[in-house]
Amino acid sequence: MFGSGEVELSDISLDGGLLLHPALFVLVFGVCVVFNLLSVLIPVWMVTHRNIATTIKGE
């Protein structure tokens, strides 16, 4: 039903252009860093600018 699980790789060729584009890697890495910083800094900024009594009450 699910097959034998064998994969034939004899017709696949990988050249250097398919493996890594340095400019694309740097761009995607930079976007990941920006989103990571936003996901950390926005909640921290929101919490630090709230009234402590409101935070303790859970409102």
PDB file of N, CA, C and O in Angstrom:
ATOM      1  N   MET A   1       0.823  -1.200   0.000  1.00  0.00           N
ATOM      2  CA  MET A   1       0.000   0.000   0.000  1.00  0.00           C
ATOM      3  C   MET A   1       0.862   1.258   0.000  1.00  0.00           C
ATOM      4  O   MET A   1       0.568   2.196  -0.741  1.00  0.00           O
ATOM      5  N   PHE A   2       1.923   1.304   0.814  1.00  0.00           N
ATOM      6  CA  PHE A   2       2.761   2.485   0.908  1.00  0.00           C
ATOM      7  C   PHE A   2       4.023   2.393   0.065  1.00  0.00           C
ATOM      8  O   PHE A   2       4.810   3.340   0.065  1.00  0.00           O
ATOM      9  N   GLY A   3       4.247   1.331  -0.632  1.00  0.00           N
ATOM     10  CA  GLY A   3       5.435   1.176  -1.454  1.00  0.00           C
ATOM     11  C   GLY A   3       6.582   0.571  -0.663  1.00  0.00           C
ATOM     12  O   GLY A   3       6.451   0.234   0.514  1.00  0.00           O
ATOM     13  N   SER A   4       7.698   0.448  -1.341  1.00  0.00           N
ATOM     14  CA  SER A   4       8.837  -0.213  -0.711  1.00  0.00           C
ATOM     15  C   SER A   4       9.715   0.752   0.086  1.00  0.00           C
ATOM     16  O   SER A   4      10.546   0.308   0.877  1.00  0.00           O
ATOM     17  N   GLY A   5       9.551   2.052  -0.105  1.00  0.00           N
ATOM     18  CA  GLY A   5      10.358   3.025   0.610  1.00  0.00           C
ATOM     19  C   GLY A   5      11.681   3.321  -0.047  1.00  0.00           C
ATOM     20  O   GLY A   5      12.484   4.082   0.493  1.00  0.00           O
ATOM     21  N   GLU A   6      11.926   2.735  -1.206  1.00  0.00           N
ATOM     22  CA  GLU A   6      13.189   2.975  -1.902  1.00  0.00           C
ATOM     23  C   GLU A   6      13.093   4.258  -2.728  1.00  0.00           C
ATOM     24  O   GLU A   6      12.055   4.558  -3.318  1.00  0.00           O
ATOM     25  N   VAL A   7      14.187   5.003  -2.758  1.00  0.00           N
ATOM     26  CA  VAL A   7      14.270   6.239  -3.528  1.00  0.00           C
ATOM     27  C   VAL A   7      15.466   6.138  -4.447  1.00  0.00           C
ATOM     28  O   VAL A   7      16.575   5.832  -4.011  1.00  0.00           O
ATOM     29  N   GLU A   8      15.235   6.398  -5.726  1.00  0.00           N
ATOM     30  CA  GLU A   8      16.326   6.336  -6.693  1.00  0.00           C
ATOM     31  C   GLU A   8      16.877   7.738  -6.917  1.00  0.00           C
ATOM     32  O   GLU A   8      16.140   8.637  -7.324  1.00  0.00           O
ATOM     33  N   LEU A   9      18.154   7.928  -6.657  1.00  0.00           N
ATOM     34  CA  LEU A   9      18.780   9.243  -6.750  1.00  0.00           C
ATOM     35  C   LEU A   9      19.780   9.339  -7.896  1.00  0.00           C
ATOM     36  O   LEU A   9      20.560  10.291  -7.940  1.00  0.00           O
ATOM     37  N   SER A  10      19.782   8.410  -8.798  1.00  0.00           N
ATOM     38  CA  SER A  10      20.809   8.409  -9.842  1.00  0.00           C
ATOM     39  C   SER A  10      20.614   9.515 -10.876  1.00  0.00           C
ATOM     40  O   SER A  10      21.585   9.929 -11.509  1.00  0.00           O
ATOM     41  N   ASP A  11      19.396  10.002 -11.065  1.00  0.00           N
ATOM     42  CA  ASP A  11      19.137  11.024 -12.084  1.00  0.00           C
ATOM     43  C   ASP A  11      19.152  12.444 -11.526  1.00  0.00           C
ATOM     44  O   ASP A  11      18.879  13.390 -12.265  1.00  0.00           O
ATOM     45  N   ILE A  12      19.463  12.616 -10.247  1.00  0.00           N
ATOM     46  CA  ILE A  12      19.446  13.937  -9.622  1.00  0.00           C
ATOM     47  C   ILE A  12      20.872  14.474  -9.573  1.00  0.00           C
ATOM     48  O   ILE A  12      21.793  13.785  -9.136  1.00  0.00           O
ATOM     49  N   SER A  13      21.040  15.717 -10.028  1.00  0.00           N
ATOM     50  CA  SER A  13      22.352  16.342  -9.945  1.00  0.00           C
ATOM     51  C   SER A  13      22.222  17.694  -9.248  1.00  0.00           C
ATOM     52  O   SER A  13      21.321  18.477  -9.548  1.00  0.00           O
ATOM     53  N   LEU A  14      23.119  17.950  -8.329  1.00  0.00           N
ATOM     54  CA  LEU A  14      23.137  19.218  -7.616  1.00  0.00           C
ATOM     55  C   LEU A  14      24.408  19.962  -7.974  1.00  0.00           C
ATOM     56  O   LEU A  14      25.513  19.452  -7.793  1.00  0.00           O
ATOM     57  N   ASP A  15      24.243  21.163  -8.479  1.00  0.00           N
ATOM     58  CA  ASP A  15      25.422  21.982  -8.740  1.00  0.00           C
ATOM     59  C   ASP A  15      25.502  23.079  -7.685  1.00  0.00           C
ATOM     60  O   ASP A  15      24.607  23.208  -6.850  1.00  0.00           O
ATOM     61  N   GLY A  16      26.549  23.853  -7.721  1.00  0.00           N
ATOM     62  CA  GLY A  16      26.779  24.881  -6.710  1.00  0.00           C
ATOM     63  C   GLY A  16      25.710  25.948  -6.662  1.00  0.00           C
ATOM     64  O   GLY A  16      25.469  26.525  -5.602  1.00  0.00           O
ATOM     65  N   GLY A  17      25.061  26.228  -7.782  1.00  0.00           N
ATOM     66  CA  GLY A  17      24.030  27.255  -7.820  1.00  0.00           C
ATOM     67  C   GLY A  17      22.777  26.885  -7.065  1.00  0.00           C
ATOM     68  O   GLY A  17      22.028  27.766  -6.641  1.00  0.00           O
ATOM     69  N   LEU A  18      22.534  25.616  -6.888  1.00  0.00           N
ATOM     70  CA  LEU A  18      21.345  25.184  -6.179  1.00  0.00           C
ATOM     71  C   LEU A  18      21.545  25.127  -4.669  1.00  0.00           C
ATOM     72  O   LEU A  18      20.568  25.145  -3.920  1.00  0.00           O
ATOM     73  N   LEU A  19      22.757  25.061  -4.221  1.00  0.00           N
ATOM     74  CA  LEU A  19      23.003  24.827  -2.813  1.00  0.00           C
ATOM     75  C   LEU A  19      22.930  26.086  -1.950  1.00  0.00           C
ATOM     76  O   LEU A  19      22.286  26.076  -0.902  1.00  0.00           O
ATOM     77  N   LEU A  20      23.584  27.170  -2.379  1.00  0.00           N
ATOM     78  CA  LEU A  20      23.623  28.343  -1.511  1.00  0.00           C
ATOM     79  C   LEU A  20      23.857  29.611  -2.330  1.00  0.00           C
ATOM     80  O   LEU A  20      24.788  29.688  -3.130  1.00  0.00           O
ATOM     81  N   HIS A  21      23.014  30.578  -2.117  1.00  0.00           N
ATOM     82  CA  HIS A  21      23.207  31.922  -2.658  1.00  0.00           C
ATOM     83  C   HIS A  21      23.501  32.818  -1.462  1.00  0.00           C
ATOM     84  O   HIS A  21      22.597  33.082  -0.669  1.00  0.00           O
ATOM     85  N   PRO A  22      24.725  33.291  -1.308  1.00  0.00           N
ATOM     86  CA  PRO A  22      25.087  34.064  -0.102  1.00  0.00           C
ATOM     87  C   PRO A  22      24.215  35.301   0.117  1.00  0.00           C
ATOM     88  O   PRO A  22      23.846  35.595   1.254  1.00  0.00           O
ATOM     89  N   ALA A  23      23.883  36.021  -0.935  1.00  0.00           N
ATOM     90  CA  ALA A  23      23.070  37.232  -0.766  1.00  0.00           C
ATOM     91  C   ALA A  23      21.673  36.876  -0.272  1.00  0.00           C
ATOM     92  O   ALA A  23      21.126  37.561   0.592  1.00  0.00           O
ATOM     93  N   LEU A  24      21.100  35.821  -0.811  1.00  0.00           N
ATOM     94  CA  LEU A  24      19.777  35.385  -0.374  1.00  0.00           C
ATOM     95  C   LEU A  24      19.814  34.898   1.066  1.00  0.00           C
ATOM     96  O   LEU A  24      18.894  35.173   1.837  1.00  0.00           O
ATOM     97  N   PHE A  25      20.860  34.182   1.434  1.00  0.00           N
ATOM     98  CA  PHE A  25      21.011  33.708   2.803  1.00  0.00           C
ATOM     99  C   PHE A  25      21.078  34.885   3.773  1.00  0.00           C
ATOM    100  O   PHE A  25      20.416  34.870   4.811  1.00  0.00           O
ATOM    101  N   VAL A  26      21.868  35.899   3.446  1.00  0.00           N
ATOM    102  CA  VAL A  26      22.003  37.069   4.322  1.00  0.00           C
ATOM    103  C   VAL A  26      20.673  37.803   4.424  1.00  0.00           C
ATOM    104  O   VAL A  26      20.304  38.255   5.508  1.00  0.00           O
ATOM    105  N   LEU A  27      19.953  37.930   3.327  1.00  0.00           N
ATOM    106  CA  LEU A  27      18.658  38.610   3.337  1.00  0.00           C
ATOM    107  C   LEU A  27      17.655  37.861   4.221  1.00  0.00           C
ATOM    108  O   LEU A  27      16.994  38.471   5.061  1.00  0.00           O
ATOM    109  N   VAL A  28      17.543  36.573   4.040  1.00  0.00           N
ATOM    110  CA  VAL A  28      16.587  35.785   4.823  1.00  0.00           C
ATOM    111  C   VAL A  28      16.996  35.766   6.291  1.00  0.00           C
ATOM    112  O   VAL A  28      16.138  35.856   7.168  1.00  0.00           O
ATOM    113  N   PHE A  29      18.279  35.652   6.570  1.00  0.00           N
ATOM    114  CA  PHE A  29      18.757  35.690   7.954  1.00  0.00           C
ATOM    115  C   PHE A  29      18.419  37.031   8.600  1.00  0.00           C
ATOM    116  O   PHE A  29      17.987  37.071   9.752  1.00  0.00           O
ATOM    117  N   GLY A  30      18.610  38.126   7.871  1.00  0.00           N
ATOM    118  CA  GLY A  30      18.279  39.452   8.394  1.00  0.00           C
ATOM    119  C   GLY A  30      16.800  39.609   8.690  1.00  0.00           C
ATOM    120  O   GLY A  30      16.427  40.193   9.707  1.00  0.00           O
ATOM    121  N   VAL A  31      15.952  39.090   7.806  1.00  0.00           N
ATOM    122  CA  VAL A  31      14.507  39.140   8.038  1.00  0.00           C
ATOM    123  C   VAL A  31      14.144  38.335   9.284  1.00  0.00           C
ATOM    124  O   VAL A  31      13.311  38.768  10.081  1.00  0.00           O
ATOM    125  N   CYS A  32      14.758  37.176   9.453  1.00  0.00           N
ATOM    126  CA  CYS A  32      14.501  36.355  10.647  1.00  0.00           C
ATOM    127  C   CYS A  32      14.923  37.089  11.914  1.00  0.00           C
ATOM    128  O   CYS A  32      14.213  37.040  12.919  1.00  0.00           O
ATOM    129  N   VAL A  33      16.050  37.758  11.882  1.00  0.00           N
ATOM    130  CA  VAL A  33      16.521  38.501  13.061  1.00  0.00           C
ATOM    131  C   VAL A  33      15.558  39.641  13.387  1.00  0.00           C
ATOM    132  O   VAL A  33      15.243  39.873  14.555  1.00  0.00           O
ATOM    133  N   VAL A  34      15.092  40.346  12.368  1.00  0.00           N
ATOM    134  CA  VAL A  34      14.155  41.457  12.593  1.00  0.00           C
ATOM    135  C   VAL A  34      12.862  40.942  13.218  1.00  0.00           C
ATOM    136  O   VAL A  34      12.380  41.518  14.193  1.00  0.00           O
ATOM    137  N   PHE A  35      12.295  39.870  12.672  1.00  0.00           N
ATOM    138  CA  PHE A  35      11.061  39.325  13.237  1.00  0.00           C
ATOM    139  C   PHE A  35      11.278  38.799  14.655  1.00  0.00           C
ATOM    140  O   PHE A  35      10.398  38.925  15.506  1.00  0.00           O
ATOM    141  N   ASN A  36      12.426  38.221  14.903  1.00  0.00           N
ATOM    142  CA  ASN A  36      12.728  37.740  16.249  1.00  0.00           C
ATOM    143  C   ASN A  36      12.796  38.901  17.230  1.00  0.00           C
ATOM    144  O   ASN A  36      12.224  38.826  18.317  1.00  0.00           O
ATOM    145  N   LEU A  37      13.476  39.953  16.865  1.00  0.00           N
ATOM    146  CA  LEU A  37      13.565  41.117  17.746  1.00  0.00           C
ATOM    147  C   LEU A  37      12.197  41.743  17.988  1.00  0.00           C
ATOM    148  O   LEU A  37      11.890  42.145  19.110  1.00  0.00           O
ATOM    149  N   LEU A  38      11.375  41.830  16.946  1.00  0.00           N
ATOM    150  CA  LEU A  38      10.028  42.373  17.118  1.00  0.00           C
ATOM    151  C   LEU A  38       9.190  41.496  18.039  1.00  0.00           C
ATOM    152  O   LEU A  38       8.442  42.011  18.871  1.00  0.00           O
ATOM    153  N   SER A  39       9.305  40.191  17.902  1.00  0.00           N
ATOM    154  CA  SER A  39       8.500  39.293  18.730  1.00  0.00           C
ATOM    155  C   SER A  39       8.937  39.326  20.189  1.00  0.00           C
ATOM    156  O   SER A  39       8.168  38.943  21.071  1.00  0.00           O
ATOM    157  N   VAL A  40      10.146  39.773  20.451  1.00  0.00           N
ATOM    158  CA  VAL A  40      10.624  39.880  21.831  1.00  0.00           C
ATOM    159  C   VAL A  40      10.380  41.282  22.375  1.00  0.00           C
ATOM    160  O   VAL A  40       9.917  41.432  23.506  1.00  0.00           O
ATOM    161  N   LEU A  41      10.680  42.290  21.604  1.00  0.00           N
ATOM    162  CA  LEU A  41      10.651  43.658  22.118  1.00  0.00           C
ATOM    163  C   LEU A  41       9.250  44.245  22.242  1.00  0.00           C
ATOM    164  O   LEU A  41       9.008  45.030  23.159  1.00  0.00           O
ATOM    165  N   ILE A  42       8.329  43.898  21.367  1.00  0.00           N
ATOM    166  CA  ILE A  42       6.976  44.460  21.452  1.00  0.00           C
ATOM    167  C   ILE A  42       6.267  44.025  22.736  1.00  0.00           C
ATOM    168  O   ILE A  42       5.720  44.884  23.428  1.00  0.00           O
ATOM    169  N   PRO A  43       6.247  42.737  23.092  1.00  0.00           N
ATOM    170  CA  PRO A  43       5.602  42.377  24.368  1.00  0.00           C
ATOM    171  C   PRO A  43       6.306  42.980  25.586  1.00  0.00           C
ATOM    172  O   PRO A  43       5.646  43.379  26.545  1.00  0.00           O
ATOM    173  N   VAL A  44       7.615  43.049  25.556  1.00  0.00           N
ATOM    174  CA  VAL A  44       8.347  43.644  26.680  1.00  0.00           C
ATOM    175  C   VAL A  44       8.005  45.120  26.808  1.00  0.00           C
ATOM    176  O   VAL A  44       7.804  45.605  27.922  1.00  0.00           O
ATOM    177  N   TRP A  45       7.935  45.837  25.712  1.00  0.00           N
ATOM    178  CA  TRP A  45       7.602  47.254  25.739  1.00  0.00           C
ATOM    179  C   TRP A  45       6.187  47.453  26.266  1.00  0.00           C
ATOM    180  O   TRP A  45       5.935  48.369  27.049  1.00  0.00           O
ATOM    181  N   MET A  46       5.258  46.592  25.836  1.00  0.00           N
ATOM    182  CA  MET A  46       3.870  46.714  26.287  1.00  0.00           C
ATOM    183  C   MET A  46       3.752  46.468  27.792  1.00  0.00           C
ATOM    184  O   MET A  46       3.012  47.171  28.480  1.00  0.00           O
ATOM    185  N   VAL A  47       4.471  45.480  28.300  1.00  0.00           N
ATOM    186  CA  VAL A  47       4.394  45.156  29.720  1.00  0.00           C
ATOM    187  C   VAL A  47       5.045  46.241  30.565  1.00  0.00           C
ATOM    188  O   VAL A  47       4.524  46.584  31.627  1.00  0.00           O
ATOM    189  N   THR A  48       6.154  46.781  30.125  1.00  0.00           N
ATOM    190  CA  THR A  48       6.849  47.775  30.931  1.00  0.00           C
ATOM    191  C   THR A  48       6.141  49.119  30.952  1.00  0.00           C
ATOM    192  O   THR A  48       6.450  49.950  31.806  1.00  0.00           O
ATOM    193  N   HIS A  49       5.213  49.362  30.056  1.00  0.00           N
ATOM    194  CA  HIS A  49       4.502  50.635  30.026  1.00  0.00           C
ATOM    195  C   HIS A  49       3.083  50.524  30.571  1.00  0.00           C
ATOM    196  O   HIS A  49       2.241  51.375  30.282  1.00  0.00           O
ATOM    197  N   ARG A  50       2.812  49.491  31.351  1.00  0.00           N
ATOM    198  CA  ARG A  50       1.516  49.351  31.992  1.00  0.00           C
ATOM    199  C   ARG A  50       1.624  49.737  33.464  1.00  0.00           C
ATOM    200  O   ARG A  50       2.699  49.687  34.061  1.00  0.00           O
ATOM    201  N   ASN A  51       0.502  50.117  34.022  1.00  0.00           N
ATOM    202  CA  ASN A  51       0.435  50.428  35.441  1.00  0.00           C
ATOM    203  C   ASN A  51       0.615  49.147  36.232  1.00  0.00           C
ATOM    204  O   ASN A  51       0.023  48.128  35.878  1.00  0.00           O
ATOM    205  N   ILE A  52       1.407  49.163  37.283  1.00  0.00           N
ATOM    206  CA  ILE A  52       1.703  47.950  38.041  1.00  0.00           C
ATOM    207  C   ILE A  52       0.455  47.405  38.714  1.00  0.00           C
ATOM    208  O   ILE A  52       0.313  46.187  38.821  1.00  0.00           O
ATOM    209  N   ALA A  53      -0.450  48.254  39.170  1.00  0.00           N
ATOM    210  CA  ALA A  53      -1.679  47.786  39.813  1.00  0.00           C
ATOM    211  C   ALA A  53      -2.563  47.035  38.810  1.00  0.00           C
ATOM    212  O   ALA A  53      -3.169  46.020  39.153  1.00  0.00           O
ATOM    213  N   THR A  54      -2.632  47.527  37.596  1.00  0.00           N
ATOM    214  CA  THR A  54      -3.407  46.863  36.552  1.00  0.00           C
ATOM    215  C   THR A  54      -2.789  45.519  36.204  1.00  0.00           C
ATOM    216  O   THR A  54      -3.508  44.547  35.968  1.00  0.00           O
ATOM    217  N   THR A  55      -1.497  45.457  36.169  1.00  0.00           N
ATOM    218  CA  THR A  55      -0.803  44.212  35.859  1.00  0.00           C
ATOM    219  C   THR A  55      -1.039  43.176  36.941  1.00  0.00           C
ATOM    220  O   THR A  55      -1.267  42.006  36.634  1.00  0.00           O
ATOM    221  N   ILE A  56      -0.988  43.584  38.210  1.00  0.00           N
ATOM    222  CA  ILE A  56      -1.183  42.651  39.317  1.00  0.00           C
ATOM    223  C   ILE A  56      -2.628  42.136  39.345  1.00  0.00           C
ATOM    224  O   ILE A  56      -2.858  40.964  39.640  1.00  0.00           O
ATOM    225  N   LYS A  57      -3.593  42.998  39.043  1.00  0.00           N
ATOM    226  CA  LYS A  57      -5.008  42.587  39.011  1.00  0.00           C
ATOM    227  C   LYS A  57      -5.261  41.612  37.865  1.00  0.00           C
ATOM    228  O   LYS A  57      -6.182  40.799  37.943  1.00  0.00           O
ATOM    229  N   GLY A  58      -4.482  41.677  36.832  1.00  0.00           N
ATOM    230  CA  GLY A  58      -4.672  40.802  35.678  1.00  0.00           C
ATOM    231  C   GLY A  58      -5.630  41.366  34.651  1.00  0.00           C
ATOM    232  O   GLY A  58      -6.181  40.617  33.845  1.00  0.00           O
ATOM    233  N   GLU A  59      -5.834  42.633  34.662  1.00  0.00           N
ATOM    234  CA  GLU A  59      -6.743  43.279  33.701  1.00  0.00           C
ATOM    235  C   GLU A  59      -6.045  43.612  32.422  1.00  0.00           C
ATOM    236  O   GLU A  59      -6.661  44.159  31.507  1.00  0.00           O
TER     237      GLU A  59
END
